[in-house]
Amino acid sequence: MGGSITSAGYISSTAQIADDVIVAADIDDDTITLAKLKAAGTATHVLTSNGSGAGAAPEYKVIPAATGANCNFIETITLGSANSSMVSSAITAGTYIGFIVHYYVQATDVCAGLVKFNADSTSGHYLGNRISRINTTITAADRSLTGFDMTLTNNTQADDFFEGTLHITNLAHGYKHINLQNTLNSATVRETINYDGYWTESAEISTIQIDTNASTWKTGSTMSIWGLTNI
């Protein structure tokens, strides 16, 4: 017969089994367990398809890094307890030409939100124009900011949430260009703010933070950061 008999039973060779002879209906449920599978991969591998064509057997390959062609995920910060500030870990700014930040923060009380870099609260280091997309209010260029304000008004309520996206570019050429699109949503206030401006410092951005001016962000508030490597 060409096979062999062991204490575990009869083992056939591949020569005894024609292609497609054993089909799924011939295999009992739960017959093939993880313990029966050959341990061919390692801790850094995943089983990967080698194409959709016939005969392309899968193989174990190294897990790809969490990167895109032009955008690398850096980190997500989630508050484990209420805090007046949410701050990123150290960022290697020289690696990137820009950053994309998405945040969702909820306030415990009436407040405004401020976006800052490198813990810088110096008046005049943030320049910008702020536009309300609800009533088309446009503020004059402000050269005395201590951070980029996420609201047009300060009449927020407890449990209001801020959600938005921050784009930071021009990292290597003087002033850092900032574009902030923020939504404030509550039972009494709904507004979308577009902020365009500059952070005037020549230092590399090492941290990004979102502060409240008179309250705290609730537990679970979160901020995610991606670094741009090309455009």
C-alpha positions in Angstrom: 0.0 0.0 0.0 3.0 2.3 0.4 1.9 3.6 3.8 3.1 2.8 7.3 1.5 1.6 10.5 2.5 3.2 13.8 1.1 3.0 17.4 -0.9 6.1 16.5 -2.6 4.5 13.4 -2.1 4.3 9.7 -0.1 7.1 8.0 -0.4 7.4 4.2 2.1 9.1 2.0 1.1 11.8 -0.5 1.4 9.3 -3.3 -1.6 7.4 -1.9 -3.9 10.5 -1.8 -5.0 11.9 -5.2 -5.7 15.6 -5.5 -9.1 16.7 -4.2 -10.0 13.2 -2.9 -10.4 14.3 0.7 -12.9 17.2 0.8 -14.3 19.2 3.7 -17.3 16.9 4.2 -14.9 14.0 4.9 -13.4 15.8 7.9 -15.2 15.8 11.2 -15.7 19.1 13.0 -12.9 19.9 15.4 -10.8 17.0 14.2 -7.9 19.3 13.2 -6.8 21.3 16.2 -4.1 23.8 16.8 -2.0 21.1 18.5 -2.1 19.1 15.2 -0.9 22.0 13.0 2.8 22.3 12.2 4.5 25.1 14.1 6.2 26.6 11.1 5.9 30.3 12.0 7.6 32.4 14.7 6.3 35.1 17.1 7.0 37.7 14.4 5.3 36.0 11.6 1.7 35.8 10.2 0.3 33.3 7.6 0.2 35.3 4.4 -1.4 34.6 1.0 0.9 34.6 -1.9 -1.7 35.6 -4.5 -5.1 34.6 -5.7 -3.9 32.3 -8.5 -4.3 28.5 -8.4 -1.4 26.7 -6.7 -0.1 29.8 -4.8 0.4 28.2 -1.3 0.4 30.6 1.7 3.5 31.0 3.8 4.6 32.5 7.1 6.0 36.0 6.7 7.2 38.8 9.1 4.4 41.0 10.4 4.5 44.3 8.4 5.3 47.4 10.4 2.4 49.6 11.2 3.2 52.1 8.5 1.6 53.4 5.3 3.4 54.6 2.2 3.4 58.2 3.4 1.8 58.1 6.9 3.0 56.3 10.1 0.8 55.8 13.1 2.7 57.2 16.2 0.4 56.7 19.2 -3.0 57.0 20.9 -3.3 58.7 24.3 -6.4 57.9 26.3 -7.0 59.5 29.7 -7.3 57.0 32.5 -8.6 59.7 34.9 -9.8 63.3 34.6 -7.1 65.8 33.7 -6.9 69.4 32.5 -4.4 68.5 29.9 -3.8 65.6 27.4 -0.2 65.4 26.3 1.5 63.2 23.7 4.6 61.3 24.4 7.9 62.5 23.0 7.8 62.8 19.2 10.8 62.5 17.0 9.9 65.5 14.8 12.9 65.2 12.6 11.5 61.9 11.2 8.5 63.6 9.7 7.5 66.5 7.5 4.1 66.9 9.2 1.6 65.5 11.7 -2.1 64.6 11.6 -3.9 64.6 15.0 -7.4 63.4 15.7 -9.0 63.9 19.1 -12.2 63.4 21.0 -12.4 65.1 24.4 -15.3 65.6 26.8 -15.3 68.4 29.4 -16.5 68.0 33.0 -17.6 71.7 33.2 -17.8 74.9 31.2 -14.5 75.5 29.4 -12.6 76.3 26.2 -10.0 74.0 24.7 -6.5 75.1 23.7 -4.0 73.2 21.4 -0.4 73.8 22.4 3.1 72.6 21.4 6.1 71.8 23.6 4.1 73.1 26.6 4.4 76.6 25.2 2.0 79.1 26.6 3.8 82.3 25.5 1.6 85.1 24.2 2.5 85.8 20.6 3.9 82.4 19.7 0.5 81.4 18.1 -0.8 83.4 15.2 -4.1 82.7 13.5 -7.5 83.5 12.1 -10.5 81.7 13.4 -13.7 81.1 11.4 -17.1 79.8 12.6 -18.7 77.7 10.0 -22.1 78.2 11.6 -22.5 81.9 11.5 -19.5 82.8 9.2 -17.9 84.9 12.0 -14.3 85.5 11.1 -11.9 86.9 13.8 -9.1 89.3 12.9 -5.6 87.9 12.8 -4.7 87.4 16.5 -1.0 87.7 17.4 -1.4 87.4 21.2 -2.6 83.8 21.5 -1.3 81.4 24.1 -2.6 78.4 22.2 -5.1 77.7 19.4 -8.6 78.1 20.8 -10.9 75.2 19.9 -14.1 77.3 20.4 -15.5 80.6 19.2 -17.5 81.1 22.4 -16.9 80.0 26.0 -20.5 79.1 26.8 -20.0 75.4 26.8 -21.7 73.1 29.3 -20.7 70.1 31.4 -20.4 66.9 29.3 -20.0 68.9 26.0 -17.5 67.2 23.7 -14.9 68.5 21.3 -13.9 66.5 18.3 -11.5 67.5 15.5 -8.6 67.1 13.3 -5.3 69.0 13.4 -2.8 69.2 10.5 0.7 70.4 11.3 3.1 71.1 8.3 6.1 73.1 7.3 8.1 71.5 10.2 11.5 72.2 8.8 11.1 75.7 7.4 10.6 78.2 10.2 7.0 78.8 11.4 4.9 75.6 11.7 1.7 75.8 9.7 -1.4 74.8 11.7 -4.9 74.0 10.4 -7.4 73.0 13.0 -11.0 71.8 12.3 -12.9 71.4 15.5 -16.6 70.5 16.3 -18.2 71.5 19.6 -21.4 69.5 20.2 -23.8 70.0 23.1 -27.5 70.5 23.8 -27.1 74.3 23.6 -24.0 74.9 21.5 -23.1 73.4 18.1 -20.4 75.0 16.1 -17.6 74.1 13.8 -14.4 76.1 14.0 -11.7 76.3 11.3 -8.4 77.7 12.5 -5.6 78.6 10.2 -2.3 79.9 11.5 1.3 79.4 12.7 3.3 78.4 15.7 6.2 80.8 15.4 8.9 78.8 17.3 11.8 77.3 15.3 12.2 74.4 17.8 11.1 71.0 16.7 7.7 69.9 17.9 8.4 67.3 20.7 4.9 67.2 22.3 1.4 68.0 21.3 -1.2 68.8 24.0 -4.9 69.8 24.4 -5.7 71.8 27.5 -8.8 73.2 29.1 -8.8 76.7 30.4 -11.2 76.1 33.3 -12.1 72.5 33.7 -10.9 68.9 33.1 -11.2 66.4 30.3 -13.2 63.4 31.4 -11.8 59.8 31.6 -11.7 58.2 28.2 -10.9 61.4 26.3 -8.5 60.4 23.5 -6.0 61.7 21.0 -4.3 59.9 18.1 -1.2 61.1 16.2 0.2 60.1 12.8 3.4 61.3 11.2 3.7 62.2 7.5 6.8 61.0 5.8 6.0 62.3 2.3 3.4 64.3 0.4 
